[in-house]
């Protein structure tokens, strides 16, 4: 059985809630584009990859009614299975065009003359260990995407000056003394601002992880990545270090938040 946050989010998707679709695209679009590019092996260009990743997310809500939580599939496996079938449709369509089949006039339009394999997606992917097997790189990217989403939410919910301290101290890895000197504040003030944002980040992380978790295993991802969400049972310094490491590891080519956005300063 899906948890309430996941169920609520799926209901928003099925109701065509544009904000929900944007959240999904902003969070997982980059991961899907990377995976589709990897699978495409040069056979599909960047624009087609963009279109196919959007099609993957659009197809996502269409098969939610078939999901059986008892079979143990992860959210990441669900996305991966759909993406693979969407890409398969595109490759099949291109092969048909080369053989002189229908759709030759729409060669640059993903989805044109689509055979419809997405609708024919069988249920084998729902079994734990069944369907496409996400590799460690993909799973790490999916979790990092959830961390980034939580940080975006925390930024919106925090005072600008507080989050600026958090950005410099945790995401950029600067020392408390360096941050204090850069902002003309005392180190105790830096610590207080940092603590306020850390509390918000913990809450948003829990919210995001629950929203995109089909299984208990997924709900334990934070713990496995050094992000203990219970403030009573964790070391704040280790929590900050884990968040910063995940952020920096996943930041190449990304510009959300104010890390590469010095334009917002």
VMD Tcl script that draws the C-alpha trace (Angstrom):
set ca {
  {0.00 0.00 0.00}
  {1.34 3.42 -0.97}
  {1.96 5.90 1.84}
  {-0.40 8.93 2.07}
  {2.11 11.43 0.63}
  {2.74 9.23 -2.43}
  {-0.98 8.60 -2.92}
  {-1.75 12.32 -2.68}
  {0.94 13.17 -5.24}
  {-0.30 10.54 -7.69}
  {-3.84 11.91 -7.34}
  {-2.51 15.34 -8.25}
  {-0.81 13.93 -11.34}
  {-3.94 12.15 -12.50}
  {-5.95 15.34 -11.95}
  {-3.54 17.08 -14.38}
  {-2.26 19.38 -11.63}
  {0.35 21.42 -13.51}
  {2.30 22.19 -10.34}
  {2.62 18.46 -9.63}
  {3.85 17.77 -13.15}
  {6.39 20.58 -12.88}
  {7.66 19.18 -9.56}
  {8.10 15.76 -11.15}
  {9.87 17.18 -14.20}
  {12.12 19.47 -12.15}
  {13.08 16.65 -9.80}
  {13.58 13.66 -12.11}
  {13.78 15.10 -15.63}
  {17.61 15.44 -15.51}
  {18.02 11.83 -14.32}
  {15.78 10.50 -17.09}
  {17.56 12.56 -19.75}
  {20.89 11.17 -18.60}
  {19.61 7.59 -18.62}
  {17.95 7.91 -22.04}
  {21.11 9.45 -23.49}
  {23.13 6.54 -22.07}
  {20.76 3.97 -23.55}
  {20.44 5.81 -26.87}
  {24.17 5.42 -27.55}
  {24.14 8.30 -30.02}
  {21.06 7.09 -31.89}
  {18.85 9.87 -30.48}
  {19.72 13.55 -30.21}
  {19.29 15.94 -27.26}
  {15.91 17.26 -28.44}
  {14.51 13.76 -28.83}
  {15.88 12.79 -25.40}
  {14.09 15.82 -23.95}
  {10.83 14.76 -25.60}
  {11.19 11.14 -24.53}
  {11.86 12.06 -20.92}
  {8.67 14.14 -20.94}
  {6.77 11.21 -22.47}
  {8.09 8.96 -19.72}
  {6.70 11.23 -17.04}
  {3.40 11.61 -18.90}
  {3.05 7.81 -19.09}
  {3.87 7.46 -15.40}
  {0.43 8.30 -14.04}
  {-1.33 6.17 -16.68}
  {-0.14 2.90 -15.16}
  {-0.42 3.72 -11.45}
  {-3.66 1.75 -11.16}
  {-1.71 -1.40 -12.04}
  {0.85 -0.93 -9.29}
  {0.92 -3.71 -6.68}
  {2.93 -2.66 -3.62}
  {3.09 -6.29 -2.50}
  {5.45 -7.10 -5.37}
  {8.13 -4.80 -4.02}
  {8.98 -2.52 -6.96}
  {10.74 0.75 -6.19}
  {9.71 4.15 -7.57}
  {13.05 4.26 -9.41}
  {12.34 0.88 -11.06}
  {8.92 2.10 -12.16}
  {10.40 5.15 -13.88}
  {13.17 3.11 -15.45}
  {10.78 0.51 -16.90}
  {8.61 3.19 -18.49}
  {11.63 5.08 -19.87}
  {13.00 1.91 -21.45}
  {9.70 1.20 -23.19}
  {9.32 4.78 -24.37}
  {12.82 4.66 -25.86}
  {12.03 1.24 -27.38}
  {8.98 2.74 -29.07}
  {11.15 5.47 -30.60}
  {13.80 3.03 -31.84}
  {11.11 0.77 -33.31}
  {9.50 3.74 -35.05}
  {12.80 4.77 -36.61}
  {13.48 1.22 -37.73}
  {10.04 1.09 -39.36}
  {10.76 4.34 -41.20}
  {14.04 2.92 -42.54}
  {12.12 -0.09 -43.81}
  {9.67 2.25 -45.55}
  {6.90 1.91 -42.99}
  {4.42 4.53 -41.81}
  {5.50 7.73 -40.14}
  {8.31 8.54 -42.58}
  {7.11 12.13 -42.73}
  {7.42 12.48 -38.97}
  {10.95 11.22 -38.43}
  {11.81 14.06 -36.07}
  {8.62 13.80 -34.01}
  {8.86 11.36 -31.09}
  {5.55 9.64 -30.62}
  {4.50 9.91 -34.30}
  {3.36 6.54 -35.62}
  {4.11 5.11 -32.17}
  {3.54 1.38 -31.95}
  {2.19 1.76 -28.43}
  {4.51 -0.46 -26.43}
  {4.09 1.88 -23.45}
  {0.50 0.75 -23.10}
  {1.65 -2.85 -23.47}
  {4.17 -2.60 -20.65}
  {3.84 -5.89 -18.80}
  {3.83 -6.19 -15.03}
  {7.15 -7.99 -14.61}
  {8.83 -4.74 -13.58}
  {6.73 -4.64 -10.40}
  {8.47 -7.66 -8.91}
  {11.45 -6.90 -6.72}
  {14.47 -7.79 -8.81}
  {12.33 -8.09 -11.93}
  {12.27 -5.88 -15.01}
  {15.15 -3.52 -15.71}
  {17.75 -3.53 -12.95}
  {18.76 0.00 -11.94}
  {22.51 0.24 -11.56}
  {24.24 1.95 -8.67}
  {24.89 5.11 -10.68}
  {21.20 5.47 -11.56}
  {20.04 4.83 -7.99}
  {22.55 7.37 -6.67}
  {21.30 9.93 -9.20}
  {17.68 9.28 -8.20}
  {18.44 9.80 -4.52}
  {20.51 12.90 -5.24}
  {17.54 14.26 -7.22}
  {15.37 13.87 -4.11}
  {17.97 15.70 -2.02}
  {18.08 18.55 -4.54}
  {14.28 18.77 -4.51}
  {14.29 18.98 -0.71}
  {16.93 21.71 -0.79}
  {14.91 23.75 -3.30}
  {11.89 23.47 -1.01}
  {13.98 24.44 2.01}
  {15.36 27.47 0.17}
  {11.85 28.71 -0.59}
  {10.77 28.17 3.02}
  {13.81 29.86 4.60}
  {14.89 33.42 5.17}
  {17.27 34.56 2.41}
  {20.13 35.35 4.80}
  {19.68 32.05 6.64}
  {19.85 30.01 3.45}
  {22.84 32.00 2.22}
  {24.69 30.84 5.34}
  {23.56 27.25 4.72}
  {24.59 27.41 1.07}
  {28.08 28.65 1.88}
  {28.61 26.51 4.97}
  {27.12 23.18 3.78}
  {26.82 23.19 -0.01}
  {30.10 25.00 -0.67}
  {31.87 23.42 2.29}
  {33.29 26.64 3.75}
  {34.25 26.86 7.40}
  {32.15 28.75 9.94}
  {34.91 31.34 10.23}
  {35.06 31.88 6.45}
  {31.29 32.32 6.25}
  {31.26 34.73 9.18}
  {34.00 36.86 7.63}
  {32.34 36.84 4.19}
  {28.99 37.96 5.58}
  {30.29 40.27 8.31}
  {28.60 38.22 11.03}
  {29.76 36.45 14.17}
  {30.36 32.71 14.18}
  {27.55 32.16 16.76}
  {25.17 33.96 14.38}
  {26.31 31.70 11.54}
  {25.69 28.64 13.72}
  {22.17 29.81 14.64}
  {21.23 30.49 11.02}
  {22.68 27.16 9.96}
  {20.67 25.31 12.61}
  {17.41 26.93 11.46}
  {17.87 25.85 7.86}
  {19.11 22.40 8.83}
  {15.82 21.78 10.63}
  {13.87 22.80 7.53}
  {16.04 20.61 5.29}
  {15.41 17.57 7.50}
  {11.66 18.09 7.30}
  {11.65 18.60 3.53}
  {13.87 15.57 3.00}
  {11.43 13.39 4.89}
  {8.55 14.79 2.86}
  {10.26 14.25 -0.52}
  {11.49 10.75 0.30}
  {8.03 9.65 1.43}
  {6.38 11.20 -1.62}
  {8.56 9.24 -4.04}
  {8.80 5.98 -2.12}
  {6.87 2.86 -3.03}
  {8.71 0.58 -0.63}
  {10.10 0.59 2.89}
  {13.54 0.04 1.38}
  {13.26 3.39 -0.41}
  {12.21 5.07 2.81}
  {15.49 3.89 4.37}
  {17.63 5.51 1.64}
  {18.35 8.60 3.71}
  {19.78 6.52 6.55}
  {21.96 4.54 4.14}
  {23.32 7.80 2.74}
  {24.22 9.20 6.15}
  {21.14 11.44 6.42}
  {19.50 10.55 9.72}
  {16.28 12.57 9.71}
  {15.58 12.33 13.44}
  {17.48 15.25 15.02}
  {17.56 13.43 18.37}
  {19.55 10.52 16.93}
  {22.09 12.17 14.68}
  {25.26 14.22 14.61}
  {24.49 17.57 12.97}
  {27.99 17.90 11.53}
  {27.78 14.47 9.90}
  {24.31 15.29 8.53}
  {25.61 18.53 7.00}
  {28.63 16.74 5.57}
  {26.43 14.10 3.91}
  {24.10 16.72 2.40}
  {27.03 18.74 1.10}
  {28.72 15.71 -0.42}
  {25.53 14.59 -2.18}
  {24.96 18.10 -3.46}
  {28.46 18.58 -4.82}
  {28.54 15.12 -6.37}
  {25.38 15.83 -8.34}
  {25.98 19.47 -9.25}
  {27.90 19.17 -12.54}
  {26.00 21.08 -15.18}
  {23.20 22.03 -12.80}
  {22.26 25.55 -11.75}
  {19.25 25.27 -9.48}
  {19.55 26.96 -6.08}
  {22.12 29.67 -5.66}
  {25.28 27.53 -5.92}
  {26.06 28.34 -9.53}
  {23.62 31.23 -9.42}
  {25.81 34.02 -8.25}
  {23.44 36.07 -10.42}
  {20.96 35.93 -7.54}
  {23.35 37.53 -5.11}
}
mol new
graphics top color blue
foreach p $ca { graphics top sphere $p radius 0.5 }
foreach p [lrange $ca 0 end-1] q [lrange $ca 1 end] { graphics top cylinder $p $q radius 0.2 }
display resetview
